[in-house]
């Protein structure tokens, strides 16, 4: 929505240089509201930024709405009368009434990337919900210029009533409502044909229009009789009026949630708060000197009011209806619009490790950029990871189960979902296996003194993969401590380990058990069991071996 006031009605503040149609500037606040009312704008995400048109400064102040500080100043045309932001957050448009053109600001760089010549004395601007078209109220030409956003060129001119001061597009983009200040009417434009299809009689000098989020009503602020009328868009007739207004009203801003409207009372240095449900004024908030324009933040939590007499912006807490900040800007601020600097889309540049078992459950690190605040990490379509934790450059996540094959790992944030690329691949693969076969040989060594049994443990890799490591534990009866040179022996146990063993290769380990402590004529058993190995052993049936020996005397020992 945009609002404006004919130049003869504007407040004067000497010794400022003359301003052309400051009322028009007020309207430009509403330009921001057009995008606010559009569903596309409500869905946008990013860093909220306010753009304030400084009429005498021929500039736009850029305000970070989180910190409340001016972060930049952009030179535009002569006497900008406000601003309107595209719903996609990419551009801000300022109509320059003194140079008959519109400056196009790229919000990514905060620079003017194009200047579009329009009709005489452009006083207000509005952007279609799809960001494809820009509508400019040309006061001096009694017309609306239609700019194609892609080509930044005028593609149509629509005759309307005299001194168009403000305009707003319906949320569905099908109609444009134009406040014709000098004729006391609102022109209804069919945007498909760029023709006026209806004219609604309102007060003597309409200066601002705002459309409700559902598109059902248009609020029209009339400077001439300090009133606000409500147009029913189904019939294009005035269905009601707001009661309790007073003072010199210059601009009207409607909250994106539709609950409240704010009328700027320039002479009273205040903003009147309107409850749209009851159509009544609920209070007035004192602001700076000679307020001219207003706009409501995208979340409906604050109202920014441009104070032309004090060269600042008053920030109203919409819930508390009090000024919570005052921000100095350029000379003679007229209108303001809000834009969301888009959140960069996340980028995935690596996944480590890049493969794992179909069962999932392992942890991976996803590298990239713009990953903070991730709401999901997915492995292929419909397979979200769990345990997601992200910084700006990396996410850790627990891999979900998946089918054998390669999938794309994508990260979703407020900025969107990362594009697929070869760098984000993760492969579900059947892990390698290595079947270890354990055999045990027992050789009796009888003697009058020092009789013993020598054992040879064989650890064989039967494939299909190579063994990375393995452990075989041998139990020895009666807590006897064996002797060994290539294993570890403790009372009743021998532990033998290996490093890498190639497929079809084998290694042996040796230990000796003394027989002097064994019971005569009773059999005893020594059992060797694979207790650990890498990779997985697929066949536990051959993981253990047992040998049983009987000692008759130290000179007579038998093993089987």
C-alpha positions in Angstrom: 0.0 0.0 0.0 1.1 3.6 -0.5 -0.3 6.8 0.8 0.3 10.4 -0.2 -1.0 13.9 0.4 -1.2 16.6 -2.2 1.6 19.1 -1.9 -0.7 22.0 -0.9 -1.7 20.1 2.2 1.7 19.2 3.5 3.1 20.5 6.7 5.7 23.2 6.5 8.9 23.2 8.5 11.2 26.1 7.8 14.0 26.5 6.9 13.8 23.2 5.0 14.0 23.3 1.3 10.6 22.9 -0.4 9.2 19.3 -0.6 7.0 18.3 -3.4 4.0 16.2 -2.3 5.1 15.1 1.1 1.7 13.6 1.4 2.7 11.3 -1.5 5.7 10.4 0.5 3.5 9.3 3.4 1.7 7.0 1.1 4.9 5.3 0.2 5.0 3.8 3.6 2.1 1.8 2.3 4.1 0.6 -0.6 5.7 -1.7 1.9 2.3 -2.7 3.1 1.3 -4.0 -0.3 4.0 -6.7 0.0 3.1 -7.2 3.7 -0.5 -8.1 2.7 0.6 -10.6 0.1 0.9 -14.2 1.1 4.3 -14.4 -0.6 5.7 -11.7 1.7 4.5 -13.5 4.8 6.3 -16.6 3.7 9.5 -14.8 3.2 12.4 -15.4 5.5 15.6 -13.4 6.2 17.0 -10.4 8.1 14.4 -7.6 8.4 15.5 -4.3 7.1 13.8 -0.9 6.9 14.3 1.4 4.0 13.5 5.1 4.8 13.1 7.7 2.0 14.7 11.0 2.9 13.1 13.6 0.6 15.4 16.5 1.1 18.4 14.2 1.4 17.7 12.5 -2.0 18.6 9.3 -0.2 17.4 6.2 1.5 18.5 5.2 5.0 18.9 1.5 5.6 18.0 0.4 9.1 18.8 -2.9 10.7 15.5 -3.5 12.6 17.1 -6.0 15.0 19.7 -3.5 16.3 17.7 -0.3 15.4 20.8 1.2 13.8 21.3 2.9 10.4 23.7 0.6 8.5 23.9 2.5 5.2 22.7 5.4 3.1 21.8 5.0 -0.6 21.7 7.9 -3.0 18.6 7.9 -5.2 16.7 10.4 -7.4 15.5 13.9 -6.5 13.0 14.1 -3.6 12.1 10.4 -3.0 8.6 10.1 -1.7 8.7 6.7 0.0 9.6 3.1 -0.7 8.1 -0.3 -1.6 9.7 -3.7 -1.2 9.2 -6.7 -3.5 7.8 -9.7 -1.8 10.9 -11.8 -2.7 13.0 -9.3 -0.7 15.3 -8.7 -3.7 14.4 -5.1 -4.5 13.2 -1.8 -3.0 11.6 0.9 -5.3 11.6 4.6 -4.5 9.5 7.1 -6.6 11.4 10.3 -7.0 8.8 13.1 -7.4 11.4 15.7 -8.3 13.1 13.8 -11.1 10.1 11.8 -12.5 11.7 8.5 -12.1 11.9 5.4 -9.9 15.1 4.1 -8.3 15.5 0.4 -8.2 17.6 -0.8 -5.1 19.2 -4.2 -5.0 18.8 -5.3 -1.4 21.8 -7.7 -1.6 24.2 -4.9 -2.3 22.1 -1.9 -1.2 22.9 -0.1 -4.5 20.7 1.4 -7.2 20.9 -0.9 -10.1 18.4 0.8 -12.4 16.5 4.1 -12.8 13.2 4.0 -14.6 11.6 7.1 -16.1 7.9 7.3 -15.4 5.1 9.9 -15.6 5.1 13.4 -14.1 5.6 13.7 -10.3 5.6 10.1 -9.2 4.3 10.1 -5.6 3.7 6.5 -4.6 4.7 3.0 -5.6 3.4 -0.6 -5.0 4.7 -4.0 -6.0 2.6 -7.0 -7.1 2.6 -10.0 -4.7 4.6 -12.0 -7.3 7.2 -9.2 -7.5 6.8 -9.1 -11.3 5.2 -5.7 -11.6 5.6 -2.3 -10.0 2.8 0.3 -10.0 3.7 4.0 -9.8 1.2 6.8 -9.0 2.1 9.7 -11.3 0.4 12.7 -9.7 1.1 15.1 -12.5 -0.1 12.8 -15.2 -3.2 11.5 -13.5 -2.1 8.0 -14.3 -0.4 4.9 -13.1 2.8 3.7 -14.7 3.3 -0.1 -14.8 6.9 -1.2 -14.6 8.0 -4.7 -15.6 10.3 -5.7 -12.8 12.4 -8.1 -15.0 13.2 -5.5 -17.7 12.9 -2.4 -15.4 10.9 -0.7 -18.2 7.4 0.9 -18.3 5.1 -1.5 -20.1 1.7 0.3 -19.6 0.2 3.6 -18.5 -3.3 3.5 -16.9 -5.3 6.8 -16.7 -6.9 7.3 -13.3 -8.4 10.2 -11.3 -6.6 13.5 -10.7 -3.6 13.6 -8.4 -3.2 9.9 -7.6 -1.6 9.9 -4.2 -1.6 6.3 -3.1 -2.1 2.8 -4.4 -2.3 -0.8 -3.2 -2.5 -4.2 -4.8 -4.8 -7.0 -3.5 -3.1 -10.1 -2.0 -4.1 -12.1 -5.1 -2.6 -9.5 -7.4 -5.9 -9.2 -9.4 -6.8 -5.6 -8.6 -5.1 -2.2 -7.9 -6.8 0.4 -5.7 -5.7 4.0 -6.4 -6.5 7.0 -4.2 -7.4 9.9 -6.5 -6.7 12.9 -4.2 -8.2 15.7 -6.3 -11.4 13.8 -7.3 -12.4 12.3 -4.0 -12.4 8.8 -5.5 -10.7 5.5 -5.5 -10.0 3.9 -8.9 -10.2 0.1 -9.1 -7.8 -1.3 -11.8 -8.0 -4.8 -13.2 -4.4 -5.7 -13.4 -4.9 -8.3 -16.1 -6.1 -5.7 -18.5 -4.6 -2.6 -17.0 -7.9 -0.8 -17.1 -10.1 1.0 -14.6 -13.2 -1.2 -14.0 -14.8 0.8 -11.2 -14.6 4.1 -9.3 -15.6 4.4 -5.7 -16.6 7.8 -4.3 -15.0 8.4 -0.9 -14.1 11.6 1.1 -13.0 14.9 -0.4 -9.2 14.1 -0.5 -8.2 10.4 -0.2 -4.5 10.2 0.6 -3.8 6.7 1.7 -5.1 3.1 1.0 -4.4 -0.2 2.7 -5.8 -3.6 1.9 -6.6 -6.3 4.5 -4.6 -9.5 4.3 -7.7 -11.4 3.1 -8.3 -8.9 0.4 -11.9 -8.3 1.6 -11.6 -4.7 2.6 -9.7 -1.5 1.6 -9.1 1.1 4.2 -9.1 4.6 2.8 -7.7 7.5 4.8 -9.1 10.9 3.8 -7.0 14.0 4.5 -9.9 16.3 3.6 -12.3 15.3 6.4 -9.9 13.3 8.8 -11.8 10.1 8.2 -11.1 6.5 7.4 -13.7 4.7 5.2 -13.8 0.9 4.6 -14.5 -0.4 1.1 -16.0 -3.8 0.7 -14.0 -5.3 -2.3 -16.9 -7.6 -3.2 -19.2 -4.7 -4.1 -16.6 -1.8 -4.2 -18.8 0.3 -1.9 -18.0 2.0 1.4 -19.4 -0.4 4.0 -18.3 1.4 7.2 -16.3 4.2 8.7 -13.8 4.3 11.6 -15.0 6.4 14.5 -13.1 8.6 16.9 -10.4 10.0 14.6 -9.2 13.6 14.8 -6.4 15.9 13.7 -4.6 16.2 10.4 -4.3 12.6 9.0 -1.7 12.0 6.4 -1.0 8.3 6.2 -2.5 4.9 7.2 -0.6 1.7 7.8 -2.3 -1.7 8.4 -0.7 -4.5 10.3 0.0 -7.6 8.2 -2.1 -9.7 10.6 -5.0 -7.3 10.0 -5.7 -6.7 13.7 -4.8 -3.0 13.9 -4.4 0.0 11.7 -2.4 3.1 12.4 -3.4 6.6 11.3 -0.6 9.3 11.3 -1.8 12.5 12.8 0.8 15.1 11.6 -0.6 18.1 13.5 -0.9 16.2 16.7 2.5 14.6 16.5 0.9 11.2 17.2 -0.3 8.0 15.7 -3.9 6.9 16.3 -4.4 3.1 16.8 -7.5 1.6 15.2 -9.0 -1.7 16.2 -10.1 -3.1 12.8 -12.5 -5.6 14.5 -14.6 -2.8 16.0 -13.7 0.0 13.7 -12.8 2.3 16.6 -9.8 4.2 17.8 -8.3 2.7 20.9 -5.6 5.2 21.7 -3.0 7.6 20.4 0.8 7.3 20.7 2.9 10.5 20.8 5.8 10.3 18.3 8.3 12.8 16.7 7.6 16.1 15.1 5.3 16.2 12.0 5.0 12.5 11.4 4.4 11.8 7.7 4.5 8.1 7.0 4.2 4.7 8.8 4.6 1.0 8.1 4.2 -2.1 10.2 6.9 -4.8 10.5 6.3 -8.1 8.8 5.5 -9.8 12.2 3.1 -7.0 13.2 5.1 -6.3 16.3 6.3 -2.7 15.6 5.3 0.4 13.7 7.9 2.6 12.1 6.8 6.2 11.8 8.8 8.8 9.8 9.0 12.2 11.5 9.7 14.9 8.9 10.0 17.6 11.5 12.7 15.9 13.6 14.5 13.9 10.9 14.0 10.6 12.6 12.0 7.5 12.8 9.8 6.7 15.9 9.5 2.9 16.6 6.3 2.0 18.3 5.9 -1.3 20.1 2.6 -2.4 18.6 1.6 -4.5 21.7 2.4 -1.8 24.2 1.5 1.1 21.9 4.5 3.2 23.1 7.6 4.5 21.4 10.5 2.2 22.2 13.2 3.7 20.1 14.0 6.8 18.0 16.3 6.4 15.1 17.9 9.5 13.4 17.9 9.3 9.6 18.3 11.7 6.7 16.7 15.0 5.9 12.9 15.0 5.8 12.1 11.3 6.0 8.8 10.7 4.2 8.0 7.0 3.9 9.3 3.6 4.9 9.1 0.0 3.7 10.3 -3.3 5.1 12.3 -5.9 3.2 13.7 -9.2 4.2 17.2 -9.8 3.1 17.0 -13.4 2.0 18.7 -16.1 4.1 21.4 -17.7 1.9 20.6 -21.3 0.9 22.7 -23.9 2.6 25.5 -25.6 0.6 26.9 -29.1 1.2 30.5 -29.6 0.1 31.4 -32.8 1.9 30.1 -35.9 3.8 32.5 -37.8 6.0 32.6 -40.7 6.2 31.0 -41.1 2.8 29.6 -44.5 3.2 28.1 -46.9 5.7 25.9 -49.9 6.3 22.3 -49.9 5.2 21.3 -50.2 8.9 22.5 -46.7 9.5 23.2 -45.6 13.0 26.7 -44.2 12.4 27.6 -40.6 12.8 28.7 -38.4 9.8 30.0 -34.8 9.5 28.4 -32.8 6.7 30.6 -29.9 5.7 29.5 -26.8 3.8 28.3 -23.2 4.2 25.2 -21.5 5.7 24.3 -24.6 7.7 23.4 -23.0 11.0 19.8 -23.3 12.1 19.3 -26.4 10.1 15.8 -27.9 10.5 16.6 -31.2 8.8 19.4 -33.3 7.3 18.1 -35.9 4.9 19.8 -38.9 3.2 17.8 -39.3 0.0 14.1 -38.6 -0.3 12.2 -39.0 2.9 15.0 -40.3 5.1 15.7 -37.7 7.8 18.8 -38.1 10.0 18.5 -37.9 13.8 20.8 -36.2 16.3 21.4 -33.2 14.1 23.7 -30.4 15.4 24.9 -27.7 13.1 27.3 -24.7 13.0 27.6 -22.4 10.0 30.1 -24.7 8.3 29.3 -28.2 9.6 26.6 -30.5 10.8 26.9 -33.8 12.7 24.1 -36.3 12.2 23.2 -39.9 12.8 22.6 -41.7 9.6 19.1 -43.2 9.1 18.6 -46.6 7.6 18.6 -46.8 3.8 18.7 -49.0 0.8 22.0 -50.1 -0.8 23.2 -47.4 -3.2 24.2 -43.7 -3.3 22.0 -40.9 -2.1 22.3 -37.1 -1.8 22.7 -35.6 1.7 20.8 -32.3 1.8 20.5 -29.7 4.6 17.3 -27.6 5.1 17.4 -24.2 6.8 15.3 -21.1 6.7 17.1 -20.3 3.5 15.9 -23.4 1.7 17.3 -26.8 0.9 20.8 -27.4 -0.4 21.1 -28.2 -4.1 22.3 -31.7 -5.0 25.8 -32.2 -6.2 28.5 -34.9 -6.3 30.0 -33.4 -3.2 26.9 -34.4 -1.1 26.9 -38.1 -2.0 26.7 -40.8 0.7 26.7 -44.5 -0.2 24.8 -47.2 1.6 27.0 -50.3 1.1 27.1 -53.8 2.5 30.1 -53.6 4.8 33.1 -55.9 4.1 33.2 -59.2 6.0 36.0 -61.5 6.9 35.3 -65.1 8.1 37.9 -66.1 10.7 38.3 -69.8 11.3 39.9 -70.8 14.6 41.8 -74.2 14.9 43.8 -75.5 17.9 46.4 -78.3 17.9 47.7 -79.9 21.1 51.1 -81.7 21.2 51.9 -83.7 24.4 55.5 -83.4 25.7 56.0 -86.2 28.4 58.9 -86.1 30.8 59.9 -87.1 34.3 60.2 -83.5 35.1 58.6 -80.6 33.3 56.0 -82.5 31.3 53.7 -80.2 29.3 51.4 -79.8 26.4 52.3 -77.4 23.5 49.4 -75.7 21.8 49.4 -74.2 18.3 46.5 -71.7 17.6 45.8 -71.1 14.0 43.8 -68.0 13.0 42.8 -68.2 9.3 41.0 -65.6 7.1 38.5 -67.4 4.9 37.3 -64.1 3.3 35.8 -62.6 1.4 37.5 -59.5 2.9 40.8 -59.0 4.6 41.0 -59.1 8.4 42.0 -55.8 10.0 42.4 -57.1 13.5 41.3 -60.0 15.6 41.4 -61.3 19.2 41.2 -65.0 20.3 40.8 -65.8 23.9 41.9 -69.3 25.3 40.6 -70.7 28.5 42.9 -72.9 30.5 41.5 -75.1 33.3 42.3 -75.0 37.0 43.5 -71.3 36.7 46.8 -72.6 35.4 49.0 -69.9 33.9 50.4 -70.9 30.5 53.7 -69.7 29.1 53.8 -68.0 25.7 56.0 -65.8 23.7 53.5 -64.4 21.2 50.3 -64.1 23.3 49.4 -62.7 26.8 48.9 -65.2 29.6 47.1 -64.7 32.9 45.8 -67.3 35.4 43.4 -69.5 33.4 43.5 -67.4 30.2 45.6 -66.8 27.2 44.8 -63.8 24.9 46.2 -63.8 21.4 45.8 -60.9 18.9 46.5 -60.3 15.3 46.8 -57.3 13.0 45.9 -57.4 9.3 45.5 -60.9 7.8 44.9 -61.1 4.0 42.1 -63.2 2.5 43.1 -66.9 2.5 46.1 -66.2 4.7 46.6 -67.4 8.3 48.7 -66.8 11.3 49.7 -69.0 14.2 50.2 -68.4 17.9 51.8 -70.7 20.5 51.5 -71.3 24.2 52.4 -74.1 26.6 50.4 -75.6 29.5 52.4 -77.5 32.3 50.8 -80.8 33.3 52.3 -81.2 36.8 49.3 -79.5 38.3 46.7 -81.5 36.4 44.7 -84.3 37.9 45.8 -87.8 37.1 43.5 -89.8 34.8 41.0 -87.0 34.3 40.5 -85.3 31.0 40.9 -81.5 30.7 39.9 -79.2 27.9 41.5 -76.0 26.5 39.1 -73.9 24.3 40.1 -71.1 21.9 37.3 -68.6 20.9 37.3 -65.6 18.6 36.1 -62.8 20.8 36.6 -59.8 18.6 37.5 -59.0 15.0 37.2 -56.4 12.3 35.5 -56.3 9.9 32.4 -58.3 10.9 32.7 -62.1 11.0 29.7 -63.5 9.1 30.1 -67.1 10.3 30.3 -67.7 14.1 30.2 -71.5 13.6 34.0 -71.8 13.1 35.0 -69.2 15.7 36.1 -71.7 18.4 38.1 -74.9 18.8 38.7 -77.2 21.7 41.3 -79.8 22.5 41.0 -82.3 25.3 44.0 -84.0 27.0 44.3 -86.8 29.6 47.4 -87.2 31.8 47.9 -90.7 33.1 51.4 -90.0 34.3 54.0 -87.3 33.4 55.3 -89.9 30.9 51.9 -90.8 29.5 49.8 -87.9 28.1 47.2 -88.2 25.3 45.3 -85.5 23.5 42.4 -85.6 21.1 
